[in-house]
């Protein structure tokens, strides 16, 4: 809420108060010469307070006659700079300022801009302003603290230690600390979470620092959400953190390069979601938490070990051999899976997947990465994956066909393969992004049209999802090179020649091609 909205609220409240008092006959005549003053105990109040967040003298301001808790709530919703200005002109807002429950420090919230100043000057200003504000906070009522550095100096860690020492109280619920990437060598003082000081913390989000401890984390019993981004922490230190966070509900590990193994213990009975993303040294992820319902894993050669779980409904995998792993391991480990997204290098699925099936899978998304560099890859092989999901309703296939490496069916026409006796009675929506004139993709589209008896819509996007020319200022498609445009045009010819005639009357066919400004490229 800005100052303009606040002034409108004040005027509205004053008008309502005057109307009520007029009805009660309580309106007094105005003071002579139109002077307005505040009266307390029969005496004129002319108090001035120089302890304002802006520094200097405060101008006396007659604020609205509202309950203090209402004013405090209004004040807490205002941006930091507006809240500081309001505290400079109102005693009520000044009291609210000293117990402000949510504080977020960043270059924008503090009004710091370059304006020819160097990075060291900005960092110095940031440190001094944050230090000034926190020293004038009473320390009571602070529930949310977010510090996003715009600069970093050698003495910044000294400020940080004092700020965190001040902020981590039995009332603090959310703590976010983001340091500049690759500049900070700060070690988060995990000792703050001992002797009951961090019992109230529910959300912990720290980035680009070290977290080093294997003992002393005995005050995290209410911690529900942890995000560690580019944090230098080992698997032993992570294990210590998790073993002391029995109420944890969500865990996010992103670019944590020192971790080699992630073991999620069974004592985390409330954990419902975990994400391990691009932690490049992780080779094993083991989950024993019984009530996990969704997880996202991305990396390279990662081995995933899952205890059988009836709760898992959503999975995103972006690891080597993700398709093979999903085919062989997931049906038995997560029998109630409903949503599965796979990002994988081109793996042919040429045999029936498993005696077990994804009986409850309704949404399947497969992104084939590097398909352009594997001319022999058969996209039609994903049909075997469809067979393992008899309840599937939506199927999305993405192919990174940046440059055409397959033989085009337009230039080398040949009979299409036929597969008999396979029906997909629940499949309603199918989308293929990166659709090209490869014979295997044309065969896949024709297979869907012939075997998906409940199909409502088939979308063939030949542009890799590229934005149309009309949505950018340059007047051309930024992500479509000439080779891509040519292949998109060949794909449109393939659709016209082999697919359109096979579309049942009840099915909607949507074909996306290059925009009008790109159509002048010659084949």
C-alpha positions as CSV (number, residue, x, y, z in Angstrom):
1,X,0.0,0.0,0.0
2,X,1.5,3.4,-1.0
3,X,1.2,6.7,0.6
4,X,-1.6,7.8,-1.8
5,X,-3.7,4.9,-0.8
6,X,-3.0,5.5,2.8
7,X,-4.0,9.1,2.6
8,X,-7.3,8.1,1.0
9,X,-7.9,5.6,3.8
10,X,-7.2,8.3,6.4
11,X,-9.6,10.8,4.7
12,X,-12.3,8.1,4.5
13,X,-12.0,7.2,8.1
14,X,-12.0,10.8,9.3
15,X,-15.2,11.5,7.2
16,X,-16.9,8.5,8.8
17,X,-15.9,9.7,12.3
18,X,-17.2,13.2,11.7
19,X,-20.5,11.8,10.5
20,X,-20.9,9.6,13.6
21,X,-19.9,12.5,16.0
22,X,-22.3,14.8,14.2
23,X,-25.2,12.4,14.7
24,X,-24.3,12.2,18.4
25,X,-24.0,16.0,18.8
26,X,-20.3,15.7,19.7
27,X,-18.9,18.1,17.1
28,X,-16.9,21.0,18.7
29,X,-16.4,24.4,17.1
30,X,-13.0,24.6,15.3
31,X,-10.2,26.5,17.0
32,X,-9.6,30.1,16.1
33,X,-7.8,31.0,12.9
34,X,-8.3,27.4,11.6
35,X,-5.5,26.0,13.7
36,X,-5.5,22.3,14.2
37,X,-3.7,20.7,17.2
38,X,-3.8,17.5,19.1
39,X,-5.1,17.7,22.6
40,X,-4.2,15.3,25.4
41,X,-5.3,15.7,29.0
42,X,-6.4,19.2,28.3
43,X,-3.0,20.3,27.1
44,X,-1.6,21.1,23.7
45,X,0.7,18.4,22.4
46,X,3.7,19.8,20.5
47,X,5.9,16.7,20.9
48,X,8.6,16.1,18.3
49,X,10.7,12.9,18.1
50,X,14.0,12.8,16.3
51,X,14.3,9.0,16.4
52,X,12.8,8.5,12.9
53,X,14.0,5.9,10.4
54,X,14.9,8.7,8.0
55,X,17.0,10.5,10.7
56,X,16.4,14.2,11.6
57,X,13.3,15.9,13.0
58,X,9.8,14.5,12.4
59,X,7.0,16.7,11.3
60,X,4.0,16.4,13.6
61,X,1.1,14.6,11.9
62,X,-2.4,14.0,13.2
63,X,-3.0,10.4,12.2
64,X,-6.3,8.6,11.8
65,X,-8.2,7.4,14.9
66,X,-7.9,3.7,14.1
67,X,-7.1,0.8,16.4
68,X,-3.3,0.4,16.7
69,X,-3.4,-3.2,15.5
70,X,-5.2,-2.1,12.3
71,X,-2.6,0.7,11.7
72,X,0.2,-1.8,12.3
73,X,-1.3,-4.2,9.8
74,X,-1.6,-1.4,7.2
75,X,1.9,-0.3,7.9
76,X,3.3,-3.8,7.5
77,X,1.8,-4.0,4.0
78,X,3.6,-0.9,2.8
79,X,6.9,-1.1,0.9
80,X,9.9,-0.5,3.1
81,X,10.7,3.1,1.9
82,X,7.0,4.1,2.1
83,X,6.8,2.6,5.6
84,X,9.9,4.5,6.7
85,X,8.4,7.8,5.4
86,X,5.1,7.1,7.2
87,X,6.9,6.5,10.4
88,X,8.6,9.9,10.0
89,X,5.2,11.7,10.2
90,X,3.1,9.6,12.6
91,X,3.7,8.5,16.2
92,X,1.4,5.5,15.6
93,X,3.4,4.4,12.6
94,X,6.7,5.1,14.4
95,X,5.6,2.6,17.1
96,X,4.6,0.2,14.3
97,X,8.0,0.7,12.6
98,X,9.9,-0.3,15.7
99,X,8.0,-3.6,15.8
100,X,7.6,-4.1,12.0
101,X,7.0,-7.9,11.6
102,X,8.3,-8.3,8.0
103,X,11.5,-6.7,6.7
104,X,13.0,-7.2,3.3
105,X,16.3,-5.6,2.4
106,X,17.4,-5.3,-1.2
107,X,18.9,-2.6,-3.5
108,X,15.4,-1.7,-4.7
109,X,13.7,-1.6,-1.3
110,X,16.5,0.7,0.0
111,X,16.5,2.9,-3.0
112,X,20.1,2.1,-4.0
113,X,21.0,2.7,-7.6
114,X,24.3,2.8,-9.5
115,X,24.3,6.5,-10.5
116,X,28.0,6.4,-11.2
117,X,28.8,4.8,-7.8
118,X,31.1,1.8,-7.6
119,X,30.2,-1.5,-6.3
120,X,32.1,-1.0,-3.0
121,X,30.2,2.3,-2.4
122,X,26.9,0.5,-3.0
123,X,27.9,-2.3,-0.6
124,X,28.9,0.3,2.0
125,X,25.6,2.1,1.7
126,X,23.7,-1.1,1.9
127,X,25.5,-2.2,5.1
128,X,25.1,1.2,6.8
129,X,21.4,1.5,6.0
130,X,20.5,-2.0,7.0
131,X,22.5,-1.6,10.2
132,X,20.8,1.8,10.9
133,X,17.3,0.3,10.5
134,X,17.8,-2.9,12.5
135,X,19.4,-1.0,15.4
136,X,16.2,1.1,15.7
137,X,14.0,-1.9,15.6
138,X,12.8,-3.0,19.1
139,X,13.5,-6.7,18.4
140,X,10.0,-7.6,19.2
141,X,7.5,-8.9,16.7
142,X,10.0,-9.6,13.9
143,X,8.7,-12.6,12.0
144,X,10.1,-12.4,8.5
145,X,13.6,-11.2,7.6
146,X,14.9,-11.2,4.0
147,X,18.4,-9.9,3.1
148,X,19.3,-9.8,-0.6
149,X,22.7,-8.2,-1.0
150,X,23.5,-5.9,-3.9
151,X,27.2,-5.8,-3.1
152,X,29.7,-7.5,-0.9
153,X,32.7,-6.2,1.0
154,X,35.3,-7.8,3.2
155,X,33.6,-6.6,6.3
156,X,30.1,-7.6,5.3
157,X,30.3,-10.9,7.2
158,X,30.8,-8.9,10.4
159,X,27.5,-7.0,9.8
160,X,25.8,-10.2,8.8
161,X,26.7,-11.9,12.1
162,X,25.3,-9.1,14.2
163,X,22.1,-8.8,12.1
164,X,21.4,-12.5,12.3
165,X,22.3,-12.5,16.0
166,X,19.7,-9.8,16.5
167,X,17.0,-11.3,14.2
168,X,17.0,-15.0,15.2
169,X,14.7,-14.8,18.2
170,X,11.9,-17.1,19.5
171,X,9.5,-15.1,17.3
172,X,11.3,-15.3,13.9
173,X,9.4,-17.5,11.4
174,X,11.0,-16.9,8.0
175,X,14.7,-16.2,7.2
176,X,16.0,-15.6,3.7
177,X,19.7,-14.7,3.0
178,X,20.9,-14.2,-0.6
179,X,24.5,-13.2,-1.2
180,X,26.2,-12.2,-4.5
181,X,27.1,-15.2,-6.6
182,X,30.7,-16.3,-6.4
183,X,31.7,-13.3,-4.4
184,X,30.7,-14.2,-0.9
185,X,32.7,-16.5,1.3
186,X,30.4,-16.2,4.2
187,X,29.8,-19.2,6.6
188,X,26.3,-19.2,7.9
189,X,26.4,-19.2,11.8
190,X,24.4,-22.4,12.3
191,X,25.1,-22.1,16.0
192,X,22.2,-19.6,16.0
193,X,19.9,-22.7,15.9
194,X,20.8,-24.0,19.3
195,X,19.5,-23.6,22.8
196,X,16.0,-23.0,21.7
197,X,16.6,-19.8,19.7
198,X,15.4,-21.0,16.4
199,X,12.3,-22.9,17.6
200,X,9.9,-20.7,15.8
201,X,11.6,-20.8,12.4
202,X,9.5,-22.4,9.7
203,X,11.1,-21.3,6.5
204,X,14.9,-21.2,5.9
205,X,16.2,-20.0,2.5
206,X,19.9,-19.4,2.1
207,X,22.1,-18.9,-1.0
208,X,25.7,-18.7,-1.9
209,X,27.4,-19.3,1.4
210,X,28.7,-22.2,3.5
211,X,26.6,-24.2,6.1
212,X,29.0,-26.1,8.3
213,X,27.9,-28.1,11.3
214,X,27.3,-31.7,12.4
215,X,26.2,-30.9,15.9
216,X,24.1,-28.3,17.8
217,X,21.1,-28.0,15.6
218,X,18.5,-28.7,18.3
219,X,16.1,-25.8,17.7
220,X,14.6,-26.6,14.3
221,X,11.7,-28.7,15.4
222,X,9.2,-26.4,13.6
223,X,11.1,-26.0,10.4
224,X,8.8,-26.9,7.5
225,X,10.6,-25.5,4.4
226,X,14.3,-25.5,3.5
227,X,15.9,-24.1,0.3
228,X,19.7,-24.3,-0.1
229,X,20.9,-22.7,-3.3
230,X,24.6,-22.9,-4.2
231,X,25.4,-23.6,-0.5
232,X,28.6,-25.4,0.4
233,X,27.3,-28.2,2.5
234,X,28.4,-31.9,2.7
235,X,26.1,-34.9,2.9
236,X,27.0,-35.3,6.6
237,X,26.1,-31.7,7.4
238,X,22.9,-32.1,5.4
239,X,22.1,-35.3,7.3
240,X,22.6,-33.4,10.6
241,X,20.2,-30.7,9.3
242,X,17.5,-33.2,8.2
243,X,17.8,-35.3,11.3
244,X,16.9,-32.3,13.5
245,X,14.0,-31.1,11.3
246,X,11.3,-33.7,11.9
247,X,8.5,-31.3,10.8
248,X,10.0,-30.7,7.4
249,X,7.5,-30.6,4.5
250,X,9.6,-29.3,1.6
251,X,13.3,-29.6,0.8
252,X,15.0,-27.9,-2.2
253,X,18.7,-28.4,-3.0
254,X,19.9,-26.4,-6.0
255,X,23.5,-26.2,-7.3
256,X,25.0,-27.6,-4.0
257,X,28.3,-28.8,-5.5
258,X,29.8,-30.5,-2.4
259,X,27.0,-33.0,-1.8
260,X,27.7,-36.5,-3.3
261,X,24.8,-38.4,-1.7
262,X,21.3,-37.3,-0.6
263,X,19.7,-39.6,2.0
264,X,16.3,-38.6,3.1
265,X,15.5,-40.4,6.4
266,X,12.3,-42.1,7.3
267,X,11.8,-39.9,10.3
268,X,10.7,-37.1,8.0
269,X,7.1,-38.3,8.0
270,X,5.7,-34.9,7.0
271,X,7.9,-34.4,4.0
272,X,5.7,-34.2,0.9
273,X,8.0,-32.7,-1.7
274,X,11.8,-32.6,-2.4
275,X,13.8,-31.2,-5.3
276,X,17.5,-32.0,-6.0
277,X,18.5,-29.8,-9.0
278,X,21.9,-29.6,-10.7
279,X,23.9,-30.8,-7.8
280,X,26.6,-32.0,-10.1
281,X,28.5,-34.3,-7.7
282,X,25.4,-36.1,-6.5
283,X,25.6,-39.8,-7.5
284,X,22.9,-41.3,-5.2
285,X,19.5,-40.0,-4.0
286,X,17.9,-42.3,-1.5
287,X,14.4,-41.5,-0.2
288,X,12.9,-43.3,2.8
289,X,10.4,-40.6,3.8
290,X,7.0,-42.4,3.7
291,X,4.7,-39.6,2.6
292,X,6.5,-37.9,-0.3
293,X,4.0,-37.0,-3.0
294,X,6.2,-35.2,-5.5
295,X,9.8,-34.8,-6.4
296,X,12.0,-33.3,-9.1
297,X,15.5,-34.6,-9.8
298,X,17.9,-33.2,-12.4
299,X,21.6,-33.9,-12.9
300,X,23.8,-36.3,-14.8
301,X,24.6,-39.9,-13.7
302,X,22.4,-40.1,-10.7
303,X,21.2,-43.3,-9.2
304,X,17.7,-43.0,-7.5
305,X,16.6,-45.3,-4.8
306,X,13.0,-45.1,-3.7
307,X,11.2,-47.1,-1.0
308,X,7.8,-48.3,-2.2
309,X,5.5,-45.4,-1.7
310,X,1.7,-45.2,-2.3
311,X,1.8,-41.4,-1.9
312,X,3.9,-40.3,-4.8
313,X,1.8,-38.7,-7.5
314,X,4.1,-36.3,-9.4
315,X,7.6,-36.9,-10.6
316,X,10.0,-34.9,-12.8
317,X,13.2,-36.6,-13.9
318,X,16.1,-35.0,-15.8
319,X,18.9,-37.6,-15.5
320,X,20.9,-39.9,-17.7
321,X,18.9,-42.9,-18.9
322,X,15.7,-41.4,-17.4
323,X,13.4,-43.2,-19.7
324,X,14.9,-46.6,-18.9
325,X,14.8,-45.9,-15.2
326,X,11.2,-44.8,-15.4
327,X,10.2,-47.9,-17.4
328,X,11.9,-50.4,-15.2
329,X,11.8,-49.0,-11.6
330,X,8.9,-46.6,-11.3
331,X,5.8,-48.8,-11.9
332,X,6.5,-51.0,-8.9
333,X,8.1,-48.3,-6.7
334,X,5.3,-45.7,-7.1
335,X,2.2,-47.5,-8.3
336,X,-0.1,-44.6,-7.8
337,X,1.8,-42.1,-10.0
338,X,-0.4,-39.7,-11.8
339,X,2.0,-37.1,-13.5
340,X,5.4,-37.9,-15.0
341,X,7.7,-35.6,-16.8
342,X,11.0,-37.0,-18.3
343,X,13.9,-35.1,-19.8
344,X,16.3,-37.5,-21.4
345,X,18.9,-38.1,-24.1
346,X,17.5,-40.3,-26.9
347,X,16.9,-43.7,-25.5
348,X,15.1,-46.2,-27.7
349,X,12.3,-48.1,-25.9
350,X,11.9,-51.0,-28.2
351,X,10.5,-53.7,-25.9
352,X,7.5,-53.9,-23.6
353,X,8.5,-51.9,-20.6
354,X,7.7,-54.1,-17.6
355,X,5.1,-56.6,-16.4
356,X,4.0,-53.8,-14.1
357,X,2.2,-50.8,-15.5
358,X,1.4,-47.2,-14.6
359,X,-2.2,-47.9,-13.9
360,X,-3.0,-44.4,-12.6
361,X,-0.8,-42.3,-14.8
362,X,-2.9,-39.5,-16.5
363,X,-0.2,-37.0,-17.7
364,X,3.0,-38.0,-19.4
365,X,5.6,-35.5,-20.8
366,X,8.7,-36.8,-22.5
367,X,11.4,-34.3,-23.8
368,X,14.0,-36.0,-26.0
369,X,17.2,-34.0,-25.6
370,X,19.8,-34.2,-28.3
371,X,17.6,-35.9,-30.9
372,X,19.1,-33.7,-33.6
373,X,22.4,-35.5,-33.1
374,X,21.1,-39.0,-33.4
375,X,19.9,-39.6,-36.9
376,X,19.1,-43.2,-36.2
377,X,16.8,-42.5,-33.3
378,X,13.3,-43.9,-33.6
379,X,10.7,-41.5,-32.0
380,X,8.0,-44.1,-32.7
381,X,9.5,-46.2,-29.9
382,X,7.7,-44.1,-27.3
383,X,4.6,-46.0,-28.3
384,X,5.7,-48.8,-26.0
385,X,5.7,-46.3,-23.2
386,X,2.1,-45.4,-23.9
387,X,1.2,-49.1,-23.6
388,X,2.3,-49.1,-20.0
389,X,-0.2,-46.3,-19.1
390,X,-3.8,-47.5,-19.9
391,X,-5.4,-44.5,-18.0
392,X,-3.3,-41.8,-19.8
393,X,-5.3,-38.7,-20.8
394,X,-2.6,-36.2,-21.9
395,X,0.7,-36.9,-23.7
396,X,3.3,-34.3,-24.6
397,X,6.4,-35.2,-26.6
398,X,9.2,-32.6,-27.1
399,X,11.9,-33.2,-29.6
400,X,15.0,-30.9,-29.8
401,X,15.1,-31.0,-33.6
402,X,17.3,-27.9,-33.9
403,X,18.8,-29.1,-37.2
404,X,17.3,-31.9,-39.3
405,X,19.4,-35.0,-39.2
406,X,16.7,-37.6,-40.1
407,X,15.7,-38.6,-43.6
408,X,12.7,-36.5,-44.5
409,X,9.6,-38.5,-45.5
410,X,8.8,-35.6,-47.9
411,X,12.1,-36.2,-49.8
412,X,12.3,-40.0,-49.3
413,X,8.6,-41.2,-49.1
414,X,8.0,-44.8,-48.0
415,X,5.1,-46.8,-46.5
416,X,4.3,-46.1,-42.9
417,X,4.5,-48.8,-40.2
418,X,1.3,-50.2,-38.8
419,X,0.9,-51.5,-35.2
420,X,-2.2,-53.7,-34.5
421,X,-4.3,-54.4,-31.5
422,X,-3.4,-51.4,-29.3
423,X,-6.1,-49.1,-28.0
424,X,-5.8,-46.0,-25.8
425,X,-9.3,-45.4,-24.6
426,X,-8.6,-42.5,-22.3
427,X,-6.1,-40.5,-24.3
428,X,-7.7,-37.1,-25.1
429,X,-4.9,-34.6,-25.8
430,X,-1.6,-35.1,-27.6
431,X,1.0,-32.5,-28.4
432,X,4.3,-32.9,-30.2
433,X,6.6,-30.0,-30.0
434,X,9.5,-29.9,-32.5
435,X,7.5,-31.9,-35.0
436,X,9.5,-32.4,-38.2
437,X,9.2,-34.4,-41.4
438,X,11.0,-37.4,-39.8
439,X,9.2,-40.6,-40.8
440,X,9.1,-41.9,-37.2
441,X,7.3,-38.7,-36.0
442,X,4.8,-38.9,-38.8
443,X,4.2,-42.5,-37.9
444,X,3.7,-41.6,-34.3
445,X,1.1,-39.0,-35.2
446,X,-0.8,-41.4,-37.4
447,X,-0.7,-44.1,-34.7
448,X,-2.3,-41.7,-32.2
449,X,-5.0,-40.8,-34.7
450,X,-5.8,-44.5,-35.3
451,X,-5.6,-45.9,-31.8
452,X,-6.7,-43.1,-29.4
453,X,-10.4,-43.7,-29.5
454,X,-11.3,-40.8,-27.2
455,X,-8.9,-38.2,-28.7
456,X,-10.1,-34.6,-28.7
457,X,-7.1,-32.7,-30.0
458,X,-3.8,-33.4,-31.7
459,X,-1.3,-30.5,-31.8
460,X,1.7,-30.5,-34.0
461,X,4.1,-27.6,-33.3
462,X,6.8,-27.4,-36.0
463,X,8.5,-24.3,-34.4
464,X,9.9,-25.7,-31.2
465,X,7.6,-23.3,-29.4
466,X,9.3,-20.2,-30.9
467,X,7.5,-16.9,-30.4
468,X,5.8,-15.5,-33.4
469,X,7.3,-12.4,-35.1
470,X,4.3,-10.3,-33.9
471,X,5.3,-10.6,-30.2
472,X,8.8,-9.1,-30.5
473,X,10.1,-5.6,-31.5
474,X,12.6,-6.9,-34.0
475,X,10.0,-8.2,-36.4
476,X,11.5,-11.6,-36.8
477,X,11.5,-14.9,-35.0
478,X,14.4,-14.8,-32.6
479,X,14.8,-18.6,-32.1
480,X,14.2,-19.9,-35.6
481,X,17.2,-20.1,-37.9
482,X,16.8,-20.5,-41.7
483,X,17.4,-24.3,-41.4
484,X,14.7,-24.5,-38.8
485,X,12.2,-22.6,-40.9
486,X,13.0,-24.9,-43.9
487,X,12.4,-28.0,-41.8
488,X,9.2,-26.5,-40.4
489,X,8.0,-26.0,-44.0
490,X,8.8,-29.6,-44.8
491,X,6.9,-30.7,-41.7
492,X,3.9,-28.8,-42.9
493,X,4.1,-30.6,-46.3
494,X,4.3,-33.9,-44.4
495,X,1.2,-33.1,-42.4
496,X,-0.7,-32.2,-45.5
497,X,0.4,-35.4,-47.4
498,X,0.2,-38.1,-44.7
499,X,-1.8,-36.9,-41.7
500,X,-4.7,-34.6,-42.6
501,X,-6.7,-37.3,-44.4
502,X,-6.4,-39.6,-41.3
503,X,-8.0,-37.1,-38.8
504,X,-11.4,-38.4,-37.6
505,X,-14.3,-35.9,-37.7
506,X,-14.4,-35.6,-33.9
507,X,-10.7,-34.7,-33.6
508,X,-9.3,-31.2,-33.7
509,X,-6.0,-30.9,-35.5
510,X,-3.9,-27.9,-34.6
511,X,-0.7,-27.3,-36.7
512,X,1.7,-24.5,-35.8
513,X,4.1,-23.3,-38.4
514,X,6.4,-20.3,-39.0
515,X,4.8,-16.9,-38.9
516,X,4.1,-15.0,-42.1
517,X,7.4,-13.0,-42.0
518,X,9.4,-16.3,-42.2
519,X,7.4,-17.9,-45.0
520,X,9.6,-16.4,-47.7
521,X,12.5,-18.8,-46.9
522,X,13.0,-21.1,-49.9
523,X,13.2,-24.9,-49.4
